[in-house]
Each structure stands twice: as structure tokens, then as C-alpha cells.
Amino acid sequence: MTLFWMISAAMIVAALAILAPTLLRQHRASTDATERFNVEIAREHLAELVKQKDAGDLSDEEFTQAKQDLELALAQDLEGTAVARPTSSASGGRIALVIAALLIPLITVPTYLKIGSPNLIEGSGNATGAAAGHGSSGEVPAIADLVEKLRARMDADPDNAEGWFLLGRTYMRLQNYAEAAHAFEQVVRLLPEETAALLSLADAITMRDGRRVGPRAMELLEKALQLDPTSVTAMWLLGNAAADTGDNAKALDYWQRAYPLLDDEPAMQAELGQMITQAGGQPPAQAAMLPPIMGGTGMSAAPPATDSATTDGTAIDGARITVEVALAPAVLDKASPGDTLFVLARAESGPPMPLAVARHQVSELPLTVTLTDAMAMMPAMKLSSFARVKVSAKVSKSGQAGTQAGDLVASDVVVDSANPPQSVQLLIDRVVE
């Protein structure tokens, strides 16, 4: 016990020693040089984008996306730039130091005796148990724990379609296809004309039945294709069902219609092309006569059960950080499927400009995102340029880059960019006041 209090006293003295230089010197207001520097960088980068667009290197769509990412970077820069206020004189600092020296022990010691566990600091066995309990309390809950809380919430609120959809996606990620099918059945019950719900239920039933597209899944897929004639998922799975019954002509009809719609997914398109060839067909050369893909369903164009850690199947050079993002049940009613989700990484010590940014929607949660050097907006500002980076996630209610009241955020996680963990788990569980 005596050793514990001696260590505590030493820690208080160390804390005061750290505070002393700051309190005893007079501060001056910082200039806005950093802010001007960040704005100048953004202007130069925007000028480069305009040149690339004028030269034909960027399409209008690519230019718009790059400009939005640049605005996000500048907003993060300006948000992180703080202006200090002049402090009082050195005599005021000495007074503050004396007050701190008195208040710190007067507050911390009684508080620990009141809410702490002083009876555990003597026994080694008890100390181990206490340390273990404390460590677990600071960790992000596993998705398996979150899903149980969300399921209990949905049982109490069975008419919440958004909640059932999130629960179904979570069960799919856990490969619990039977429970996923049950959750998506509730979504279809509440939203019988929603294409995303029909496709999700068909996919869950197919996976539950060992990847066999049965009559119920066929009915759902055909209805989804009627509602959205450009649904790649529906055409892919309907083609699988036809091939399983030996009807290669019908399978080819579905697959050849789906093939051109995967131009933005080279790996999936190549896989589908092999299936077409094996069935005795030839992949279409272009998609000139097909209508554009209709958005807004929150579903992936390719079959949702497929692993999509990378989109083109190629290796990514440089640093890469895999991030798993989930939404806590406690803030479920504060998020809408169409809200914008930002997943980004910034240097732990350095400019606040994001090193990598991924933009998604709440309807895609829970999801896994891979942040890479390829997402850098400037060559010198990428993940591998900094030893340690902060990874964060945010749901923006306005869709804008800057954080505003009402946005939902997760706690930042600092990782080693050269040797990151297998995955970084972020739980969005707080509302910005």
C-alpha cells in the first residue's frame, strides 16, 4: 500500500512538472500561416485538376469526385487549425501552478477512494483480475456482441425496416445466413417493392441453402429484375439458377446482359466472362445498347456474398490499412441509409489533411474498407509517408466534409502505417453536440 501511494505521489509531481513550463511562460497568439499554406496547396491542386480535365485526362465525373475529395481535405485542414489566445502574465501562471499543485491531490485522492478499488492493490491475484476488467472495457465490442443488442432492439421495434436491413447485413457478414434471411424477410414484409430488400433476401436464402437458387429465391430475383432491369445481382443469380438446371441458353441470356454493366468491376467482369465462355458463349464487346446502372439501392452491383476486399483483383503497392466499420445500436435511430459515411486516415503528428479517404453510405454498414497509398491526393501526403496514422469514421448528416452538430463519429484509432493490425475496428457510437 505504501509503495502504491509513493508511486501516485511521484506521478502527481511528474504531472506538475509537465504543466509548469506551459504555465510559467507567456503565450502569444499563433498566426494564420498554417491556414494560408493549406489553402495555397488546395488551390495549386485544384489548378492541376483543371488542367487534367482540360487536357482530357479526367472525365467530368472524375473531376467532380476529385474536387469533392479536395474540399474534404481542405475542410479537415481548416478544422484542425486552431488560433491560440494570449494568456495572462507569468505571475498568473505561477498562481495557476500553485492552485494545480493543491487541487490535483485534493481531487484525485478522495475520488479514487470513493469510486476506485483500493482493496485490490495489495493482492497480486486480485490486481490481475482488475487489470483485465479494465482493459476489456476500453475495447470496441465485437460485432457478435453488437448484433445481439441490435436483435433485441428489433424484437422490441419490429416495424423498423432500416434496423432489420442493418441486422441482416451484419448476419451476412457473420455468415449466419439463416438469421440473415429472417431479418431480410422482415424488410420485404415492410417494403415489398424495395429492390435492395428483395436482392438481399434472395442472396441470404441462396447462401443458406448451400448456394442453390431455389424457388423462393427465383421468385424474389425475378421481381427485383422487373423493378430494376439493370440489376447485375439479379441477372447473375438467375443465370446461376438456369445453369444449375442445365439451361445454358437461358443462363447465357442473363449473363451476357449483366457482363457490360460490370465495366467498373474488372475482376468480377473477368469472372463472369469465364462463366460465359464455359457455357459456350462469347462475352459482349461493349454496352452501347444497354441503359446505365440505376443507383440508390445501397447494394453492390456484383453478387453481395462475394469477397470484395479489392475491386480489381490486383495487388496494391505501399501501405494499406483494412478498416472494419460498424454502427452501434444506440445511435441506429439517428442515422439514415442515405447519410454519407467517411472513413479516413490522417497523420498522428503532422498536417490534418487526410492521407486516404473512402466515401460510402450508411446503408452499406457494416462494411470493410481498405485505405491505401493509391488514395492519396498529393504524392507527399500518403499513408506510407508517416510512421503513425489516426484512422477514423464519421457519418455526415449533411454530406459535407466538415464535422457538424448531429454527425455520428467513432473514436480514432492510432496505428503503425508500416505494420498495421490485421484490421482496425471502428464503432460509430457518438453524436457530435
PyMOL commands that set and color helices and strands:
alter all, ss='L'
color gray80, all
select helices_A, chain A and resi 2-24+33-54+60-80+90-115+118-120+124-137+143-156+161-173+177-190+195-208+215-227+232-244+248-262+266-278+329-334+362-364+373-375+383-385
alter helices_A, ss='H'
color red, helices_A
select strands_A, chain A and resi 320-327+340-347+356-361+367-372+388-396+408-410+413-416+424-431
alter strands_A, ss='S'
color yellow, strands_A
deselect
rebuild
show_as cartoon
